[in-house]
């Protein structure tokens, strides 16, 4: 039997008794952290070359776009978890959101989400604040990898939700855990006597009775109903659609989430931020479905012509006989390898995308170009731009070749000074 050493029982008790809107595996990690089964060390997050936002606690700003990072497990209040373990608190996010709304230099707001979810308490209030912010400034959510449960609840309230091709969205629902220590206490000879006021018979919940368990289940269901209804309002769909198409408590991956209406399109952090900084609506990349094999099989078959289907049938009829077990293994391996290769190709192209090249990246993905071919295109285009600029400077220099030199008494200012500096640098570089 494994004995868990709990060094901070108050933290552990708070974690085990709270209601959580969080992915199950991530919740287990939180409980392990609370019981100090891991060695916890502070981590530093990539700042994306952004600067601190005035009057904000954790938010940053870049090119006129305020960035609110929704990272790790989510808690209602700031605590040791949010300070040292990469977690995030709703109260800090709410204050940073208001700082971004009040700052005149901030044109748009971006929720950068990478979270499995967190505490249910406080999520509804923050999501409503995000929803209300729509009427003040553009606010978009982005999840490159994961936005589950409470994290999706919050992100769904933004104007639009953009995701990476393999991002996991959903896990809509609420969990509640109550620790039963009666057996442990009894083995130690501990007896607990508890008195509940007779005026409040429902103050105590007897989990050993069906009535008690039903009351707890009713609480969880009521909170989940708020979750579902809020997501339906945020995404402008019906409650029935959320219940049927948004995963039923599971997560949907990439294109499956977009097709269900949980997100608006594919993007990268850089492409979404660049569009918002220019005051434009982000555009979705042409994506692919990285989810489980078979999600798009029907649509792919429907797109084939009768001639193509006949040709495939003829080829199958003349193919060598293969043992069913071997054929199944080869098919699974080939499908998994192809999916992994395609995912890597799209991810690499997105990572190479510079501001202004979003449409080129979308075309490269759609046409099957490799990341190497895409990067070569960027290098070629940038070289052409530099050559064009150099030719323009040379043309201006030649056009002014007959101009009499200055006596040295005059001093150029403004645009003239800038032009002289450019011409001097060009002559120094070319020797002309």
N, C-alpha and C positions, 0 to 999 in steps of 0.2 A: 504494500500500500504506500502510495506517495503522500508525504505530509508536506503541505504547502506552508512555508514560513512567511507569515504576513508581518512585515515590518511597520506598515502604516495601516492599522486596522480601521481607522476612521475614513481614510480615502477608499479602502476596499469596500467598506460597508456602504459608502455613498454610491460607489459604482455599481454594486450588485443590486441595490434596491431601486435604482432610477429606471424610468421608462426610456427606452432607446429606439430611435429610428435609425438603425445602423445595420450594415451588412454583418452576417453572423460571424464570419471569420475575423473581421475587424473588431467586433465586440469582444471576442475571446482575447485578442491582443490587448485591448484596453484593460480587461480584468487581470491579465498577467502582469501588465505594467503596474497596475494598482497594488498587486501583491508583491511587486519587486522581484519577479522571477527573472527579469532581464537586468543587465547593466545599462542604465540610462545615461546617455551622453547628449549634450546640446548639439544641434545641427544648424548649419547656416544654409539658407535657401538662396537660389540664384535671383539676383535683383533685376535682371533684364535691363541693365544700364539705366534704371529709373532713379529718380530722386525722391526724397521724402516729401510727402504732401503736407503742406502747412496745416497745423492744428490736428493732424491725424496721428494715431498711435502706431499703426503698422502699414497703412496704405502708402503707396508711392504714386508718382505721376511721371508720365513719359509722353512727350509730343502732344500735350494737352489732354491725355487720356489718364484718368485715375485708375489704378490697378488695385483691386481688393482681392488678396489671396485667401481662398477658402481651403485651407490645407488640413489634412489629417483628421483625427477624431474631433467632433464638434461638441462644445459645452456651452451652457447658458452663461456662466460667469467665467472670467479669467481665473486661472488657478495654476498650480505647479505643472499640470499637464500642458497647459498652453504656453508656459514659460520655458520649459525644458524639453518637451517631448514632441514638438512640432504640431501641436494641436491648435485649434482656433476657438475663440469664444464669440457668442452672438452679440454680447454687449459691446465688445471692441469693434466688431464689424458694423454694428449699427451706428456707433459714434463716427467711424471713419466714413461711412456712407454719407452721413450728414455733412461732414467736413468737405467731401467732394461736391455735394450739391451746393454748398454755400460758396465755394471757391469760383470766382468769376473766370479764372484762367483755365478751368477744367471744362472741356467741351463735351466729353462723353465719359462713361464709367464702364469698366470691364471687370466682371467677376471671374477670376482665374481659379477654377475649381479642380482640386485633386483630393477627394475625400470619400471615405466609405460611409459617411453619415455621423450621427451622434445623438446627443440627448434630444428627446422630443420636446421637452419643456423649453419654450422660448423660440422654437423654430417658426411657429405660425406668425408671431409678431414681426420677426425679421423678414420673413417672406412678404408680408403685407407692406413693410417699409420699402422693399425693393420694388414691389408692384406699383406703389404710389409714386416712386421716383421716375417712372416712365413718363409722367406728365411734366416733369421738370427738365430732364436731360436724357439723351439716349443711354440706355443701360443694356449691355449685352453680356451673356454668360459664355464661357468657353471651358470645355473639359477635354483635355488631351488623352486622359487615361480612365478616370473614374469620377462619377457623380452619382452616388448611391444614397437612397433613403433621404435623410434630412438634407443632404447636400443637393440632391435633385429637387427636393421641395423648394429650396431657396433659389436654385438656378432657374427653375421653371417660371419664376415670377419676373424674369427679365424680359425685355422686348423680344429678343431672339436668343436662341441657344445653339452654339456651334460646337462641334465635337471633332476629335481625331478619328481616323478610320477604324481604330480598334477600341474606342472608348466604350466603357460599360455604364449604362444608364438604367435607373429604375430602383429595384428593391423597395417598392412602395408598400408601406405597412408599418406597424408598431409592435414592438416586443416588450414584455415585462417579465422580470425575473425576481422571484422571492426565495430567499434562502431558508430552508427548513433545518434548524439546528437542534430540534428536539431530541433526535437519536443520539447526537454527540453529547448533549448536555446530560441526558439520562445515563449514558455510560460513565460519565464523570461524577455522577451522584448529585448533579445540580437540578434543583426543582425551581420552577418559575411560577410565581403567583401573580396574576394580573387582574385588576379590577377595572371594569368599564362602567361608566355611569348608566344607570337604568333608563335615563331619558334618551340615550343614544345607542340603541342596540346594534346599529350597523357600524359603530366606531371600530370594532374589532372584526377581522376577517378570519374565519376558521377555514384554513386551506384543506383540512381533512374532510370537510363536508362538501358536497356538490354545490350547495347553495353558496358557500364561500368562494369556490372556484368560479362559479358562474358570475358572481359579482365582479371579480377581477377581470374576467373575460369581457364583460360588458364595458368596463372602463377602457380596456385596450381597443375594443371595437369602436367606441365613441370617438377616441382620439384618431384612429385610423380613418374614420369617416370624414373628420375635418381635413386630414391629409389629402384624401382622394378628391374631396370637393374643391379644395384650394387649387390643386394641380389642374383639375378640369377647368376652373375659371382662368388660371394663368395661361394655359395652352389653348383656350377657346374651343374646348371640345366638351362633350357630354360626360357626366359621371359614368354612364354605362360604357362609354368608349374607353375611359381610363381603366375601369375594372376588367374589361375584356381584352384590350390591346396593349396595355402598358406593362405587361410582364407578370401580372398576378403575384407580385412579391418577388419575382426573379428579376434579373437584369437582362436588357437587350443590348446587343453589341453593334456598334457602327451603323451600317445602312438599315439594319432591322429597326433600330431606334428611330431613325429618320422616317422610315416608311410608316411606322406606327404613329408618328406625329409628336414624339417625345422631344425631338430636336429639329432644327431647321436646315442644317447642311453641314458639309465637311469644311474644315479650315485648320489653320495652325494658329498658335498664339500670335506670331508675328504678322500673319496676313490679316487677322481680325483687328489687331491693334492698329496696323497701318491704315486700314480702311476707316476706322473710327477717327484716327488723328486727322485724316483728310476730310472728315465730315461726310463720308460716304457710307452706304449700306454695305456690309461685308457680302462677298459673293461666295457661293459654295463651290468647292472643287468638284470636278467629276470624280466620284468615288467608286469604290467597289464594295462588295459585301464580304467582310472578313469573318462573319459569324460562322456558326456550325454548318458543316457540309450539308447541302440539300435545301437551304433556305431559298435559293434562287433557281433551283433546278427546273421548276415548272415554267418560269418565265423564259429561261434560256431555250427550253424545248419549243415553246410556242413561237419563238422568233425564227425557227428554222423552216425552210421551204420544204414542200413535199419531196422535191428532188434530192435535197440534202438528207432527209430522213431515209429515203429509199437507198441512197448510196451507203449510209451508215449501216442499214440492215444487211445489204449485200456484203459489206466488208466483214460484218460480224458472222455471217454464215460461212465464210471461207476462212475464218481465223482458226488457228490451231486450238485443239481442246486443252484446257487448263483445269487442274483440280479446283473445285469450288473454294477450298480453304486458301489455296495459293492465290487465286484470282482476287479473293476478298482482301487479302493482306496487301497485294500489289496495288489494288484500287485505293485503299485507305492511305497507304504510304504515298502514292502519287498525288492524291488529292491534298493531303496534308502538306506535302512539299511544295505543290503549286500555290496553295493558299499562303504559306509562309513566305515564298519568294515574291508573290504579288504584294503582300503586306509590306515587305521590306522595301520593294521598289517605290511604292507610293510614299512611305514614310521618309525615305531618303530624299525624294524629290521635294517633299514639303519642307524638310529641314534645310535644303539648299535655297529655298525661295526667298528672294530679296524683295523689299517693298517696290512695287511697280511691276513685278513679274508674276503676279497672281494668275492672270489669264494665261500666260505662257506655261505656267506650271499645270494648270487645269488641262490645257491642250496636250502637254507631254504625257500626263497620266492617261488621258483618253486614248491617245494614239499608241501607247505601249512603249514610249521612249524610256531608255534606261536613265538612271541618275547621272551616269557619266556623260551621256549625250546631252542631257539637260544642262549640266554644269558647263560643258563645252560651248553650248549655245549662249549662256550668260557671258562667258569670257569673250566670245567672239563679238557679241553685241556691245559690251563695254569697250573693247578695243576700237570698234568702229566709231563709237561716240567720241573717244579720245582723239582718234585720227581726224575726225570731222572738226573738232574744236581746234586742233593744231593747225589744220589747213586754213581755217577761218582767221586765226591769228596771223599766219604767214601772209595771207592775202591782204590783210589790213596793213601789215608792215611794208609790203611791196608798193601798195597804193600810196603810201606816205613817204616813199624813198626820196622824192625831190623836195620835200619840205625843208626849208632852211633850218639849221640847228639853232637852238636857243642861245642867246647871248650869255646865259648863265645868271642874269639878273632876275628873270621871271621865275616864279615858283608855282608849279601846277598844283591845283587843288581839286577835290571832289572826284568826278569821273575822269578828268584828265590825269590826275595822279594815279588812279587805279589803272588806266590804260598804259601809262608809261611803265608802271611796275610789271604789268603782264608782258609788254614788248621786251622789256629788259630781261625778264626770266626766260622768254622764248629764245632770244639771241644767245644767252649764256648756255642754254641747253643744246641748241643746234649749231652754234658756231657761225651763224649767218649774220 
